[in-house]
Amino acid sequence: MTALADGTYDIYVVDAETDSNGITHIDVVVLSGDAKGAVVTVAMATAQEDAADLLGLHGELVMVEGAPSLELG
């Protein structure tokens, strides 16, 4: 995962897949600011949608003390 400073970033989902353990790995690209163009991978233990349904979604990536939180919509 690309190291990002704490803050809120506008993102776009460019890839997502669920592994054999049920963990969904979501690749997002940062859309603006100093980190524009950075690709970050966030892993989730559960996802409400199929991984393919996440492709193309916009949202926010919130970094707090190096830990990511992803809000898609």
N, C-alpha and C positions, 0 to 999 in steps of 0.2 A: 504494500500500500504506500502511495506517495505521502510523505509527511506534510501535513498542513498545520498551520497555526490555528489556535482556537478561534472560533468564529462561525458565522453562518455563510454558506455558499449556495448560490443558485446552481443546480445541476441538471443534467440530462442523462437518462439511462441508455448506454450504448451496448451493453451485453448483460445477460443474466442466465445462469444455469444452476440446476440443483444437482448436487453430487449424490453418490450412493448412500451417504449417511443422512440425507434429508436436509443438508445445509445448502441454502441458496446463496450463491456468490453473485453480487451485483456490481458491475463496472459502471461508474458514472464519470462524466467529464464536467469539470468546473467551467461555467459559462462566462464569468466576468471576474474583474479584480486582478490582483497580483498573481493569483494561482490559475488564471484563465488557461484552459487547455490541459490542465493536470488531470490525469486519469487516476481514480481512486477505486479500490475494490472494497466493498463492505460485505461481510458474511452475516447471514441471519439464520438462526436456528429454525425458524418457521416463517413461512410466507403465506399470506391469504390467497394470493393468485398463483397460477402457473407461472414459472419463470419467464416464459415467452410473452406473457401478458404484460410484463414490466417494461419491455423494450419500448423506447420512445417516450416514456413518461418524463415529465419535468418534476422537479421538487427541490427540497432543501437538504443539504448536508450540514449538520451542526457538529462541530468539533468542540469538546470540552475536556481539557486535560488529556488530549491525545486520543480520546475515545469518540468514535463516530456514532451519530444517530441520524437515521435517514427518514425523511418524510416525503412521500410521493403523492402526487395527486394530479 
